[in-house]
Each structure stands twice: as C-alpha cells, then as structure tokens.
Amino acid sequence: MQLTRIAQTCLLTLFGALAGHASADTLEGARTHIAEQAKALEPELLETRRDLHAHPELGNTEKRTSEMVAKQLQAMGLEVKTGVARTGVVAILKGALPGPTVALRADMDALPVKEVSDLPFASKAKGTYLGKEVDVMHACGHDAHTAILLSTAKILTGMRDTLPGTVVFYFQPAEEGPSDFIPDGKNTWGAKMMIEEGVMKSPKPDAVFGLHVWAGVPAGRIAYRPGPTLASSDDLRIKILGKQTHAGRPWDGIDPITVGAQTIVGLQTVVSRRTDISSYPSVVSIGTINGGTRYNIIPESVDMSGTIRSYDYGIRQKLHADVRQTVEKIAESGGAKAEVTIIEKYDPTINNPALTEKMLPTLRWAAKDDVVQGPLVGGAEDFSFYAKEAPGLFVFLGVTPKDQDMSKAAPNHNPGFFVDEAALVVGVRTLASLATDYLYANAKP
C-alpha cells in the first residue's frame, strides 16, 4: 500500500505521540516527570516550608500544621484522615494499576528552642512545654520534611493514571516526644501512637521510606547506611536512698551523694569493661544529678538521670541488666538503696539491607550521584518503629551550604540550625523516586 507524503507525515506524528505517551508510563518516564515537576514546584515548596518555619508547634500540639497539611492533601483529591495520633494526618493515593504499597513519612513537630537568625521568616513562636512557656523553633528541620512530602504527594498524585500500586503518606506528630505531661501508662509519642492506631494495617505497606535533613553535610548530598543506622534511646532514672544527717557527723547517716558519685564512675565500666563493642558502640551517660538543700546537711536521697544507647537489640537488653546490677550493688556496698527505672523510648533504626541495596541506584539518580555511605548516628528516631513493621529505608539529606566549613555548621537542635533551601528539591526527587522506583520494580503483571 502506498501513502501520500501528507499521510506518511500524519502517521509518523501519531506514532511518535504514542511512543512518547508509552515512555511516560515507564520508569524512565516517571523519573523525567519527577525531575520536571520537582523543579516546577520549587517555589511552592519553599513557600510552604517558610510558612511552617515561621509557625512551629511542639509535639502533640501541631494543630495549625496538620490543618495546613490536610487542606493541601484534600485539594489534591486524596483520601485523607485527620486526628490520627491526636494531630497526625494520613493520606492514601491509589494508582490506576495494580501493584504494591509503599509508605512515605514526614514528622511535623518543632523543639523548645529560641531561634537565633536574621531570616525574614524566623520563628517568634511560643509554646507550652511540660507546663512552662517556651520559645519554639524548627531546629531539626521537620518543617522541611513536611514541605518535601507535600510536594512529593502532589507530584505522585499527578501520576495516578500510570501508577502501579498505592502510596500512603504519614504526616506524624511528636517525633521529638510530647510537649505535655504523659499520663501514667499512656503512650503519646508520635510513631508509636500512629502504629497503635493502625496506620500500617490498612493499607499495609510493603516498604516504608523516610528522610531527615542534616547539618554538617553538603546541601543536596544523600547519606545512607545499610543495617543499624541510628541508636536506640532509653531514659535512665536513678534514685539513691540514704539517711539524712548533719554533714559534721556523716557516720550518723548514709551519704547518697558519695554513693551517687561512685555510681557515676561505676557506670562507665558497663560499656568499657562489660559490653562487646566489636560490632557496634554503646553509650551510658549521666546527664543530671540533684540532691541536697543545704551545705551542712547530708541529704536523704539523690536523683540522677541519663541515657542508654545502642544499635543492637541484644546488647541493649544486656546494658539494661548490667546498669541495674551496677547501680544496685554500688548502693548496697555503701549501705544505701537504689531505685532504677529504665524507660524504652526509641528502638534502633535499622535499614533493611536488601531494600537499601535495591534502592541505591534510586538515591544516586535523585542526588545526581552525590551519595555517600554515612557513619552510625548516636541520635535516635522513631522511624525505627515503622521499620520494624515493614522493610524500611531512612536516609539523610545534607542542608549545609556547600561553600561553608562543614565542621562549623550549627548542628540539629541548635538555635543557629540552618537549612540551605537548595537541598529541598533533592528531597522531593528522593522520596518521589523511591516510591515510583519501588512500585515499578514490584508491579503486578
């Protein structure tokens, strides 16, 4: 059959259009769409982040933040549930094609820190922390996390018609812990509350991803680590019970201050002499000691508090047992008694090794090959609880200007903590591509 030149041109144009449409349904087409949309949405991303930064809210009080988040998600046409874990928001995006489910998580809460910056959107907010009025600041970048995930949701929603599977968005409160008093036996910590209220049951994710902005790492760089990544964090509370007496007649009493001093020194041997650190390090630190009311009175008791940190569940439990034994035996040797309370707060964050390896090419694409394997981090994150329920991957996004001395960057939780906003679009590329790459790689036939 012969065709006229005009007909040939029309068919070539049609086939070209169809080929272009087909390519948009592929992994490479998805990545191209993500890259283009992440750049196009950057002004909106920055506007959202700056608004959140100027209006920070403490754990379990993120009312304004969650209302903003829910409003934007509802405008995207997503299935949105509010009031999860008090102030959390969950949104569900169902792709048009069958496939697995992935979850993406951002935390929303701020810290009781007074901001020191000349930014036009610097926080002037106040809040109530454990009954006291305090200054409030997004000193750990959760404003960036929330803005990044909102832009990610918008991009993925635009891909709904070709998306093979489901994406669930977790906007979580109280990662830093509750700002209010904790009722006895009541859990009010963010991720635990979210999970207890069933966010990982319906729908149940096959994988969960998250990121955290990090000072001291060049803006736009992604740092990852397979296996244990962040430490567990457990509160240690010790009460040494002695016998009050005049300081001039110490033999008439039992000195809890002396016993407390011996306890602090003795605890340093728990890690250095009794813990196998050939695989992972551990830490036992005392941060506070309080006792006495007057210089010439040996007090009745001394209170101390500290932290226990590890990267391994077995070592963690051994540390607990060794700490209890050490404290109790030292107290007994001094004629005193000891009450030891250990409160398990955060589990170690453990990245699924197989998932990490599979998603490494995705990270390299998102960060344009500026990807490094990072060190163990002594901080803790309640993303760990999601990663216990489903294979998880948690990465760090550098936010310190590239021309700055990284060693001099104000760290997270510091009044001078600063986010180079040029990095945020990399965060969007990262979360969006982690979701799509996983869905395409595991799509159902």
C-alpha positions in Angstrom: 0.0 0.0 0.0 1.4 3.4 -0.9 0.8 6.5 1.1 0.9 10.1 0.2 3.6 12.3 1.8 0.9 14.0 3.9 -0.5 10.7 5.1 3.0 9.5 6.0 3.7 12.6 7.9 0.5 12.2 9.9 1.2 8.6 10.7 4.7 9.4 11.8 3.4 12.1 14.0 0.8 9.8 15.5 3.3 7.0 16.2 5.7 9.5 17.7 3.0 10.8 20.1 2.0 7.2 21.1 5.6 6.3 21.7 6.0 9.4 23.8 2.9 8.5 25.8 4.1 5.0 26.3 7.5 6.1 27.6 5.8 8.3 30.2 4.5 5.0 31.7 8.0 3.6 32.1 10.4 4.0 35.0 12.5 6.5 33.0 9.4 8.4 32.0 8.4 8.6 35.7 11.8 9.9 36.6 11.7 12.5 33.9 8.3 13.6 35.2 9.5 13.7 38.8 12.5 15.8 37.9 10.5 18.3 35.8 7.7 18.6 38.4 10.1 18.9 41.4 11.7 21.9 39.7 8.4 23.4 38.7 7.0 23.1 42.3 10.1 24.5 43.9 8.6 28.0 44.6 5.6 26.4 46.2 7.8 24.0 48.2 9.8 26.9 49.6 6.7 29.0 50.4 5.3 26.1 52.3 8.5 25.4 54.2 8.9 29.1 55.2 5.3 29.3 56.4 5.8 26.2 58.5 9.2 27.5 59.8 7.6 30.8 60.9 4.8 28.9 62.8 6.4 25.9 64.6 4.4 23.8 67.0 5.6 21.4 69.7 4.8 17.7 69.9 1.1 16.8 70.0 0.1 20.5 69.5 0.7 20.6 65.7 -2.9 21.9 65.1 -2.2 24.6 62.6 0.4 22.5 60.8 -1.9 19.5 60.5 -4.7 21.7 59.2 -2.5 23.1 56.5 -1.3 19.6 55.6 -4.8 18.2 55.4 -6.1 21.1 53.3 -3.4 20.7 50.7 -3.8 16.9 50.5 -7.6 17.2 50.2 -7.1 19.7 47.4 -5.1 17.0 45.6 -8.1 14.7 45.7 -6.5 12.2 48.1 -8.3 10.1 50.7 -7.3 12.0 53.9 -7.7 11.0 57.5 -7.1 13.6 60.2 -6.8 13.4 64.0 -4.6 10.3 63.8 -2.4 10.0 66.9 -4.1 13.3 68.0 -2.7 15.7 65.4 -1.3 13.4 62.7 -2.6 13.2 59.1 -2.6 10.2 56.8 -3.4 10.3 53.0 -3.8 7.5 50.6 -3.1 7.6 46.8 -4.4 4.7 44.9 -2.8 4.2 41.5 -4.8 3.2 38.5 -2.8 0.0 38.1 -2.4 -2.9 40.5 0.8 -3.1 42.5 2.4 -3.0 45.9 2.0 -0.4 48.6 4.7 2.0 49.9 4.6 4.4 52.7 6.4 7.8 52.9 6.8 9.5 56.3 7.4 13.1 57.5 7.4 14.4 61.0 5.8 17.8 61.8 6.8 18.9 65.3 9.3 21.5 66.5 11.5 22.0 69.5 11.6 24.2 72.6 14.5 26.3 71.2 14.8 30.0 70.7 15.8 30.7 67.1 18.9 32.8 66.5 18.8 34.0 62.9 18.0 37.1 60.8 15.8 35.1 58.4 12.7 37.1 57.4 10.6 34.0 58.3 12.4 33.3 61.6 10.2 31.9 64.3 8.9 34.1 67.0 6.5 31.5 68.3 5.8 30.5 71.9 4.5 27.2 73.2 4.0 25.3 76.4 6.5 22.6 77.2 5.8 20.5 80.3 3.7 23.3 81.8 6.1 26.2 81.1 6.0 28.8 78.3 9.0 28.4 76.0 10.3 29.7 72.6 9.7 27.3 69.8 11.8 26.6 66.6 12.0 24.1 63.9 15.6 23.4 65.0 15.6 19.9 63.5 14.1 20.6 60.1 10.7 19.0 60.4 9.3 22.0 58.5 11.5 20.9 55.6 10.3 17.3 55.9 6.7 18.3 55.9 7.1 20.6 52.9 9.1 18.0 51.0 6.4 15.3 51.5 3.6 17.6 50.5 5.4 18.4 47.2 6.1 14.7 46.8 2.4 13.9 47.2 1.4 16.5 44.6 3.9 15.0 42.1 2.8 11.4 42.6 -0.9 12.4 42.5 -0.3 13.8 39.0 1.0 10.3 38.0 -2.1 8.5 39.4 -3.2 7.2 36.0 0.0 5.3 35.4 1.0 4.5 38.9 1.2 0.7 39.6 0.2 0.5 43.3 -0.6 2.6 46.3 1.3 5.3 48.2 0.4 6.2 51.8 1.7 9.4 53.2 2.3 9.7 57.0 2.4 13.2 58.5 3.4 12.4 62.0 3.3 14.4 65.2 5.6 14.3 68.2 8.8 12.6 66.8 10.7 14.6 69.4 8.3 13.5 72.1 5.2 15.0 73.7 5.3 18.6 74.9 2.6 17.8 77.5 2.7 15.7 80.6 2.4 12.0 79.9 -0.4 10.2 81.7 0.7 7.1 83.5 0.7 4.2 81.1 -0.4 6.3 78.2 1.8 6.4 75.1 1.8 9.9 73.5 4.9 9.5 71.3 4.3 10.1 67.6 5.2 6.9 65.6 4.1 4.5 68.3 0.7 6.2 68.5 0.4 6.2 64.7 1.1 2.4 64.6 -1.1 1.7 67.6 -3.9 3.4 65.8 -3.5 1.1 62.8 -1.9 3.2 60.1 0.3 0.3 59.0 -2.5 -2.2 58.8 -4.9 -0.7 56.3 -3.3 -0.5 53.8 -0.3 -2.5 54.9 2.9 -1.1 53.3 5.4 -3.4 51.6 8.1 -0.8 52.2 8.4 2.4 54.1 10.8 5.3 53.3 11.8 8.5 55.1 14.5 11.1 55.2 16.0 13.6 57.6 17.7 16.9 56.8 21.2 17.0 58.4 23.6 19.8 59.3 27.3 19.3 58.5 26.6 17.5 55.3 26.8 19.5 52.0 23.4 20.6 50.6 21.9 18.1 48.3 24.1 15.1 49.3 22.4 11.9 50.4 23.9 9.8 53.1 22.7 6.3 53.7 23.7 3.2 55.7 22.5 -0.4 55.4 21.5 -2.1 58.7 21.7 -0.3 62.0 21.8 3.5 61.4 20.6 5.4 64.4 20.8 4.3 68.0 18.1 3.2 70.4 17.4 5.7 73.2 16.3 4.7 76.7 15.8 7.0 79.6 17.7 6.1 82.8 16.4 7.3 86.1 18.2 6.5 89.4 17.2 7.4 93.0 19.8 6.7 95.7 18.2 6.4 99.1 20.4 7.2 102.1 19.9 8.6 105.5 19.9 12.3 106.2 22.2 13.7 108.9 24.4 16.6 109.9 27.3 17.0 107.5 29.6 17.3 110.5 28.5 13.8 111.7 28.4 11.7 108.5 28.7 8.5 110.5 25.2 9.0 111.8 23.8 8.8 108.3 24.2 7.2 104.9 25.6 9.6 102.3 23.7 9.3 99.0 25.9 11.9 97.3 29.0 9.8 97.8 27.2 6.7 96.6 25.9 8.7 93.6 29.5 9.8 92.7 30.6 6.2 92.9 27.7 5.1 90.8 28.5 7.6 88.0 32.1 6.3 87.9 31.0 2.7 88.1 28.5 3.1 85.2 31.4 4.0 82.9 32.7 0.4 83.2 29.4 -1.0 81.9 30.4 -0.2 78.4 34.2 -0.2 78.6 34.5 -3.5 80.5 31.3 -5.4 80.2 29.9 -4.8 76.7 31.1 -6.3 73.4 31.7 -3.2 71.2 33.5 -5.2 68.4 30.4 -4.8 66.2 28.6 -1.7 67.4 29.4 1.0 70.0 27.2 1.7 73.0 26.8 4.6 75.4 25.7 5.1 79.0 25.7 8.7 80.1 24.5 10.6 83.2 23.2 14.0 82.4 21.7 15.3 85.6 22.3 14.8 89.4 20.2 16.5 92.0 20.4 16.2 95.8 20.6 18.3 98.9 19.2 21.6 100.1 22.0 23.0 102.3 25.8 22.9 102.5 25.9 21.3 106.0 23.2 18.6 105.6 23.8 15.2 104.1 20.5 14.6 102.2 18.1 11.8 102.3 18.3 11.0 98.6 19.9 11.9 95.3 18.3 11.7 91.9 20.1 11.2 88.7 19.1 10.8 85.1 20.8 9.8 81.9 20.6 7.9 78.6 21.4 4.4 77.4 22.1 3.9 73.7 22.9 1.0 71.4 22.4 -0.3 67.9 21.7 -3.9 68.7 18.6 -5.3 70.5 20.6 -8.0 72.3 23.3 -5.5 73.5 20.5 -3.1 74.5 18.9 -5.6 76.9 22.3 -6.6 78.3 23.1 -3.0 79.0 19.8 -2.6 80.9 20.6 -5.6 83.1 24.2 -4.5 83.7 23.2 -1.0 84.6 20.7 -2.2 87.1 23.1 -4.6 88.7 25.9 -2.0 88.8 23.8 0.7 90.4 22.2 -1.6 93.0 25.5 -3.3 94.0 27.3 0.1 94.5 24.4 1.4 96.6 24.4 -1.8 98.7 28.1 -1.5 99.2 27.6 2.0 100.6 24.7 1.0 102.9 22.2 2.7 100.7 19.4 1.5 98.4 18.8 2.3 94.8 15.7 2.5 92.6 16.5 2.1 88.9 13.9 2.9 86.2 14.7 2.4 82.5 12.2 3.7 80.0 12.5 2.4 76.5 11.8 5.3 74.2 13.2 4.7 70.7 14.3 1.4 69.1 17.4 1.4 67.0 16.7 2.5 63.4 17.7 -0.4 61.2 17.6 0.0 57.4 16.7 -3.2 55.7 19.9 -4.3 53.9 18.3 -5.8 50.8 16.0 -2.9 50.4 18.8 -0.4 50.8 20.9 -2.2 48.1 18.0 -2.3 45.7 17.2 1.4 46.2 20.8 2.7 46.0 20.5 3.4 42.2 17.4 5.5 43.0 19.3 7.6 45.6 22.1 8.1 43.1 19.7 9.4 40.5 17.8 11.6 42.9 21.0 13.2 44.3 22.8 13.2 40.9 25.4 10.8 42.2 26.2 12.9 45.3 25.6 9.9 47.6 27.8 8.6 50.4 27.6 5.8 53.0 27.4 7.6 56.3 28.6 6.7 59.8 26.5 5.4 62.7 24.5 8.2 64.2 24.2 8.5 68.0 20.9 10.2 67.8 17.6 8.3 67.8 14.5 8.4 65.5 11.1 6.9 65.9 11.1 6.0 62.2 12.5 2.9 63.8 9.1 1.7 64.7 7.8 1.8 61.1 10.9 -0.1 60.0 10.0 -2.9 62.5 6.6 -3.3 60.8 7.8 -3.3 57.2 11.2 -3.2 55.4 12.4 0.4 55.8 15.0 2.8 54.5 15.8 6.1 56.2 18.4 8.4 54.6 19.9 11.8 55.4 19.8 14.9 53.2 22.6 17.4 53.6 21.4 21.0 54.1 24.6 23.0 54.9 25.7 25.4 52.1 28.4 23.8 50.0 30.8 26.7 50.4 30.7 26.5 54.2 33.1 24.7 56.5 31.1 21.6 57.4 32.7 21.3 60.8 31.5 24.7 61.8 27.8 24.2 60.8 25.3 24.6 63.7 24.1 21.1 64.4 20.5 19.9 64.5 18.7 21.1 67.7 20.9 24.2 67.9 19.4 27.8 67.9 21.5 28.5 64.8 20.4 25.4 62.8 20.1 26.5 59.2 18.7 24.8 56.1 20.0 25.6 52.7 16.8 25.5 50.7 18.6 24.5 47.5 18.7 21.0 49.0 14.9 20.6 49.4 14.2 19.8 45.7 16.6 16.9 46.1 14.5 15.7 49.0 11.4 15.7 46.8 13.3 13.9 44.0 14.4 11.3 46.6 11.0 10.5 48.2 9.1 10.6 44.9 11.6 8.3 43.1 11.9 5.9 46.0 8.1 5.4 45.8 7.9 5.1 42.0 11.0 3.0 41.5 9.8 0.6 44.2 6.3 0.4 42.7 7.6 -0.2 39.1 10.1 -2.7 40.2 7.5 -4.7 42.1 4.4 -4.1 39.9 2.0 -6.9 39.5 1.6 -8.4 35.9 
